[in-house]
């Protein structure tokens, strides 16, 4: 893995804390990790500069925004050629209903996480924005009943070294 960055236990602790609450101040981070605030600031800046930290996001509740039904759409594109893929990806990413888009291996080419108002809105989305496209050969829909956030992302083997931190 040539792209990986060497992280020590202080870096890993900072990453774990920031993933739990990205609004944590440098002063709070430094106190929790046991380093000076300036050191903490330098470490976070290095994590950003090296691309370990990609940004900060605000999470919203789709149901509170009138999009209480979420689904996963498995999409097969035929022919699966580069000149069709770029415009397809751009179009799907631009849809206000799209939450995430994954390019896959296997029989399905894409997995699209969408949030819509209700079943009729989901049907409209599938028919008007997906199956109406000439390159879309098939769409399978899976409703999401419930989802859970998982623990913070850490490098392989880092979980055990931080259990006491």
SESE-409747 format. One record per residue: x, y, z of N, C-alpha, C, O in turn; residue number from 1. Coordinates in steps of 0.1 Angstrom, whole numbers, always signed. Example, Ala and Ser with C-alpha at 12.3 -4.5 7.8 and 13.67 -1.06 7.14 Angstrom:
2
> n.u;n.v;n.w;ca.u;ca.v;ca.w;c.u;c.v;c.w;o.u;o.v;o.w;seq
> +132;-57;+78;+123;-45;+78;+132;-33;+78;+142;-33;+85;1
> +128;-22;+71;+137;-11;+71;+129;+0;+79;+134;+11;+80;2
# end
This chain:
165
> n.u;n.v;n.w;ca.u;ca.v;ca.w;c.u;c.v;c.w;o.u;o.v;o.w;seq
> +8;-12;+0;+0;+0;+0;+9;+12;+0;+12;+18;+11;1
> +12;+17;-12;+21;+29;-13;+14;+42;-8;+21;+51;-4;2
> +1;+42;-9;-6;+54;-5;-8;+56;+10;-13;+66;+14;3
> -6;+46;+18;-9;+47;+32;+1;+56;+39;+12;+58;+34;4
> -3;+62;+50;+4;+71;+58;+8;+65;+71;-1;+58;+77;5
> +20;+67;+76;+24;+61;+89;+17;+70;+100;+19;+82;+100;6
> +10;+63;+109;+3;+70;+120;+7;+64;+133;+8;+52;+134;7
> +10;+73;+143;+13;+68;+156;+1;+68;+165;-10;+72;+160;8
> +2;+64;+177;-10;+62;+186;-16;+76;+188;-28;+76;+190;9
> -8;+87;+189;-14;+100;+191;-23;+104;+178;-34;+108;+180;10
> -18;+101;+166;-26;+104;+154;-39;+96;+154;-49;+101;+152;11
> -37;+83;+158;-49;+74;+158;-59;+79;+168;-71;+78;+166;12
> -55;+83;+180;-64;+88;+190;-71;+101;+185;-83;+102;+187;13
> -64;+110;+179;-70;+122;+173;-80;+118;+163;-91;+124;+163;14
> -77;+109;+154;-86;+105;+144;-99;+99;+150;-110;+102;+145;15
> -97;+91;+160;-109;+84;+166;-118;+95;+172;-130;+95;+171;16
> -112;+105;+179;-120;+115;+186;-127;+124;+175;-138;+127;+177;17
> -120;+128;+165;-126;+136;+155;-137;+129;+147;-147;+135;+143;18
> -136;+116;+145;-146;+109;+138;-159;+108;+147;-170;+107;+142;19
> -157;+108;+160;-168;+108;+169;-175;+121;+170;-187;+122;+172;20
> -167;+132;+169;-172;+146;+170;-162;+155;+163;-153;+159;+169;21
> -165;+158;+150;-156;+167;+142;-156;+181;+147;-147;+189;+143;22
> -165;+185;+157;-165;+198;+162;-156;+200;+174;-155;+211;+180;23
> -149;+189;+178;-141;+190;+190;-130;+200;+187;-123;+200;+177;24
> -127;+209;+197;-117;+220;+195;-103;+214;+197;-102;+203;+202;25
> -94;+221;+192;-80;+217;+193;-76;+216;+208;-68;+207;+212;26
> -81;+225;+216;-78;+225;+230;-83;+212;+237;-76;+206;+245;27
> -96;+209;+233;-102;+197;+239;-94;+184;+234;-92;+175;+242;28
> -91;+184;+221;-84;+173;+215;-70;+171;+222;-66;+160;+227;29
> -63;+182;+224;-50;+182;+230;-51;+176;+244;-42;+168;+248;30
> -61;+181;+252;-62;+177;+266;-65;+162;+266;-60;+154;+275;31
> -74;+157;+257;-78;+143;+257;-66;+134;+253;-64;+123;+258;32
> -58;+139;+243;-47;+131;+238;-34;+132;+246;-26;+123;+246;33
> -33;+143;+254;-21;+145;+262;-10;+152;+255;+2;+149;+258;34
> -13;+161;+246;-2;+169;+239;-6;+184;+240;-17;+187;+244;35
> +3;+192;+237;+1;+207;+237;-9;+210;+225;-9;+203;+215;36
> -17;+221;+227;-26;+224;+216;-19;+227;+203;-24;+224;+192;37
> -8;+233;+203;+0;+236;+191;+4;+223;+184;+4;+222;+172;38
> +8;+213;+192;+12;+200;+187;+0;+194;+180;+1;+188;+169;39
> -12;+195;+187;-24;+189;+182;-28;+196;+168;-32;+189;+159;40
> -27;+209;+168;-30;+216;+156;-20;+212;+144;-25;+210;+133;41
> -8;+210;+147;+2;+206;+137;-1;+192;+132;-1;+189;+120;42
> -5;+183;+141;-8;+169;+137;-21;+169;+129;-21;+162;+119;43
> -31;+176;+132;-43;+176;+124;-40;+182;+111;-46;+178;+100;44
> -32;+193;+110;-29;+199;+97;-21;+189;+89;-23;+188;+76;45
> -12;+181;+95;-5;+170;+87;-15;+160;+82;-13;+155;+71;46
> -24;+156;+90;-34;+146;+86;-43;+151;+75;-46;+143;+66;47
> -45;+164;+74;-53;+170;+63;-44;+170;+50;-48;+166;+39;48
> -31;+175;+52;-22;+177;+41;-19;+163;+35;-17;+163;+22;49
> -18;+153;+42;-15;+140;+37;-27;+133;+31;-26;+122;+26;50
> -39;+138;+33;-51;+133;+27;-57;+122;+36;-67;+116;+32;51
> -53;+120;+48;-59;+111;+58;-73;+117;+61;-83;+110;+61;52
> -73;+130;+65;-86;+137;+68;-90;+143;+55;-83;+152;+49;53
> -102;+139;+50;-107;+145;+37;-115;+157;+38;-117;+164;+28;54
> -121;+159;+50;-130;+170;+51;-139;+168;+63;-138;+159;+71;55
> -149;+177;+64;-159;+176;+75;-172;+177;+69;-175;+184;+59;56
> -182;+168;+74;-195;+168;+68;-205;+170;+79;-204;+166;+90;57
> -216;+176;+75;-228;+178;+83;-238;+167;+79;-242;+166;+68;58
> -242;+159;+89;-251;+148;+86;-265;+154;+89;-268;+160;+100;59
> -274;+151;+80;-288;+155;+82;-297;+143;+83;-294;+132;+77;60
> -309;+144;+89;-318;+134;+90;-328;+134;+78;-335;+144;+77;61
> -327;+125;+69;-335;+125;+56;-350;+126;+59;-357;+133;+52;62
> -355;+119;+70;-369;+119;+73;-373;+134;+77;-385;+138;+73;63
> -365;+141;+84;-369;+155;+88;-369;+164;+76;-375;+175;+77;64
> -363;+160;+65;-363;+168;+53;-373;+163;+43;-373;+167;+31;65
> -383;+154;+47;-393;+149;+39;-389;+138;+30;-396;+135;+20;66
> -378;+131;+33;-373;+120;+25;-371;+108;+35;-360;+103;+37;67
> -383;+103;+40;-383;+93;+50;-381;+79;+45;-380;+69;+53;68
> -381;+77;+32;-379;+63;+27;-366;+63;+20;-363;+70;+10;69
> -357;+53;+24;-344;+52;+18;-343;+38;+12;-349;+28;+16;70
> -336;+37;+1;-335;+25;-7;-321;+23;-13;-314;+33;-15;71
> -318;+11;-16;-305;+8;-24;-310;+3;-38;-318;-6;-39;72
> -305;+9;-48;-308;+5;-62;-296;-2;-68;-285;+4;-68;73
> -298;-14;-72;-287;-21;-79;-290;-19;-94;-300;-23;-99;74
> -280;-13;-101;-282;-9;-114;-272;-16;-124;-260;-17;-121;75
> -277;-21;-134;-269;-28;-145;-269;-19;-157;-279;-15;-162;76
> -257;-15;-162;-256;-6;-173;-250;-14;-185;-240;-21;-183;77
> -257;-13;-196;-253;-21;-208;-253;-12;-220;-264;-5;-222;78
> -244;-11;-229;-231;-17;-227;-223;-9;-216;-224;+3;-215;79
> -214;-16;-209;-206;-10;-198;-194;-5;-205;-183;-11;-204;80
> -195;+7;-211;-184;+14;-218;-181;+27;-212;-191;+34;-207;81
> -169;+31;-212;-164;+44;-206;-172;+56;-211;-176;+65;-203;82
> -176;+57;-223;-183;+68;-229;-197;+70;-223;-203;+80;-223;83
> -203;+59;-218;-216;+59;-212;-215;+61;-197;-224;+67;-191;84
> -204;+56;-191;-203;+56;-177;-202;+70;-171;-208;+73;-161;85
> -193;+78;-177;-191;+92;-172;-204;+100;-171;-207;+105;-160;86
> -211;+101;-182;-224;+108;-181;-234;+102;-172;-242;+109;-165;87
> -234;+88;-171;-244;+82;-162;-240;+86;-147;-249;+89;-140;88
> -228;+85;-144;-223;+88;-130;-226;+103;-127;-232;+106;-116;89
> -223;+112;-136;-226;+126;-134;-241;+128;-132;-245;+136;-123;90
> -250;+122;-140;-264;+123;-139;-269;+118;-126;-277;+125;-119;91
> -265;+107;-121;-269;+101;-109;-265;+109;-97;-272;+111;-87;92
> -252;+114;-97;-247;+122;-86;-254;+135;-85;-255;+141;-74;93
> -260;+140;-96;-267;+153;-96;-281;+152;-91;-287;+162;-87;94
> -286;+140;-90;-300;+138;-85;-301;+142;-70;-293;+138;-62;95
> -311;+150;-66;-312;+154;-52;-315;+142;-43;-313;+142;-31;96
> -320;+131;-49;-324;+119;-41;-311;+110;-38;-312;+102;-29;97
> -301;+112;-46;-289;+104;-44;-281;+107;-32;-278;+119;-29;98
> -278;+97;-24;-270;+99;-12;-256;+94;-13;-246;+100;-8;99
> -254;+82;-21;-241;+77;-23;-242;+68;-36;-253;+63;-39;100
> -231;+67;-43;-230;+59;-55;-217;+51;-55;-207;+56;-52;101
> -219;+38;-57;-207;+29;-57;-207;+21;-70;-217;+16;-75;102
> -195;+21;-76;-192;+13;-88;-188;-1;-83;-178;-2;-75;103
> -194;-12;-88;-192;-25;-82;-186;-35;-92;-186;-32;-104;104
> -182;-46;-87;-179;-58;-95;-191;-67;-94;-199;-65;-86;105
> -191;-77;-103;-202;-86;-102;-213;-83;-112;-211;-75;-121;106
> -225;-89;-111;-235;-88;-121;-241;-74;-121;-246;-69;-131;107
> -241;-66;-110;-246;-53;-110;-234;-43;-111;-223;-46;-105;108
> -236;-32;-118;-225;-23;-120;-224;-12;-110;-214;-7;-106;109
> -236;-8;-105;-237;+3;-95;-246;+0;-84;-256;-7;-86;110
> -243;+5;-72;-252;+5;-61;-255;+20;-58;-245;+28;-55;111
> -267;+24;-57;-271;+38;-55;-280;+39;-42;-290;+32;-42;112
> -275;+46;-33;-283;+48;-20;-291;+61;-23;-286;+72;-26;113
> -304;+60;-22;-313;+71;-24;-322;+74;-12;-325;+64;-4;114
> -327;+86;-11;-337;+90;-1;-348;+97;-8;-346;+107;-15;115
> -360;+92;-6;-372;+97;-13;-383;+100;-3;-382;+96;+9;116
> -394;+106;-7;-405;+109;+2;-413;+97;+5;-417;+95;+17;117
> -416;+88;-4;-425;+77;-2;-424;+67;-14;-416;+70;-23;118
> -431;+56;-13;-430;+46;-24;-434;+52;-38;-427;+48;-48;119
> -443;+61;-39;-446;+66;-52;-435;+75;-57;-432;+75;-69;120
> -428;+82;-48;-416;+90;-52;-405;+81;-57;-397;+84;-66;121
> -403;+69;-50;-393;+59;-54;-396;+54;-68;-387;+52;-76;122
> -409;+51;-70;-413;+45;-83;-410;+56;-94;-404;+52;-105;123
> -413;+68;-91;-411;+79;-101;-396;+80;-104;-391;+81;-115;124
> -388;+79;-93;-373;+80;-95;-368;+69;-104;-360;+71;-113;125
> -372;+57;-100;-367;+45;-108;-371;+46;-123;-363;+44;-132;126
> -384;+49;-125;-389;+49;-139;-384;+61;-147;-380;+60;-158;127
> -384;+73;-141;-380;+85;-148;-365;+88;-149;-360;+93;-159;128
> -358;+84;-139;-343;+88;-139;-334;+76;-141;-322;+78;-144;129
> -339;+64;-140;-330;+52;-142;-335;+44;-154;-328;+44;-164;130
> -346;+37;-153;-350;+28;-164;-353;+35;-177;-353;+29;-188;131
> -356;+48;-177;-358;+55;-189;-345;+58;-197;-346;+62;-208;132
> -334;+56;-190;-321;+58;-197;-317;+46;-205;-318;+35;-201;133
> -313;+48;-218;-311;+38;-227;-300;+28;-222;-301;+16;-224;134
> -290;+33;-215;-279;+24;-211;-282;+16;-198;-275;+7;-195;135
> -293;+19;-192;-297;+11;-180;-305;-1;-184;-316;+0;-189;136
> -299;-13;-182;-305;-25;-186;-314;-31;-175;-324;-37;-178;137
> -311;-28;-162;-319;-34;-151;-317;-26;-138;-306;-21;-136;138
> -327;-25;-130;-327;-19;-117;-334;-28;-107;-345;-32;-110;139
> -327;-31;-97;-333;-38;-85;-334;-29;-73;-324;-22;-71;140
> -345;-29;-66;-346;-20;-55;-347;-28;-42;-354;-38;-41;141
> -340;-23;-32;-340;-28;-18;-343;-17;-9;-335;-7;-8;142
> -354;-18;-1;-357;-8;+8;-348;-9;+21;-344;-21;+24;143
> -345;+2;+27;-337;+2;+39;-346;+3;+50;-353;+14;+52;144
> -347;-7;+59;-356;-6;+71;-349;+2;+82;-355;+11;+88;145
> -336;+0;+83;-329;+7;+94;-314;+6;+91;-309;-3;+84;146
> -307;+16;+95;-292;+16;+93;-285;+21;+106;-291;+28;+114;147
> -273;+16;+108;-265;+20;+119;-252;+25;+115;-246;+21;+105;148
> -247;+35;+122;-233;+40;+120;-224;+30;+127;-228;+24;+137;149
> -213;+28;+121;-203;+19;+127;-192;+27;+133;-191;+39;+132;150
> -183;+20;+140;-172;+26;+147;-163;+34;+138;-164;+34;+125;151
> -154;+42;+143;-145;+50;+135;-136;+41;+127;-132;+30;+131;152
> -132;+46;+115;-123;+39;+106;-109;+41;+111;-104;+52;+113;153
> -102;+30;+112;-88;+29;+117;-80;+20;+108;-86;+11;+101;154
> -67;+22;+107;-59;+13;+99;-60;-1;+105;-63;-3;+116;155
> -57;-11;+96;-57;-25;+101;-48;-27;+113;-37;-22;+114;156
> -53;-33;+124;-45;-36;+136;-45;-25;+146;-40;-26;+157;157
> -51;-13;+142;-50;-2;+152;-60;-3;+163;-58;+3;+173;158
> -71;-10;+161;-81;-11;+171;-76;-17;+184;-79;-11;+195;159
> -68;-27;+184;-62;-33;+196;-53;-24;+203;-52;-23;+216;160
> -45;-16;+196;-35;-7;+202;-41;+5;+209;-35;+11;+217;161
> -54;+8;+205;-61;+20;+211;-71;+16;+221;-78;+25;+227;162
> -72;+3;+225;-83;-1;+234;-80;+6;+248;-90;+8;+255;163
> -68;+8;+251;-65;+14;+264;-64;+29;+264;-63;+35;+274;164
> -65;+35;+252;-63;+49;+250;-76;+56;+253;-77;+68;+252;165
# end
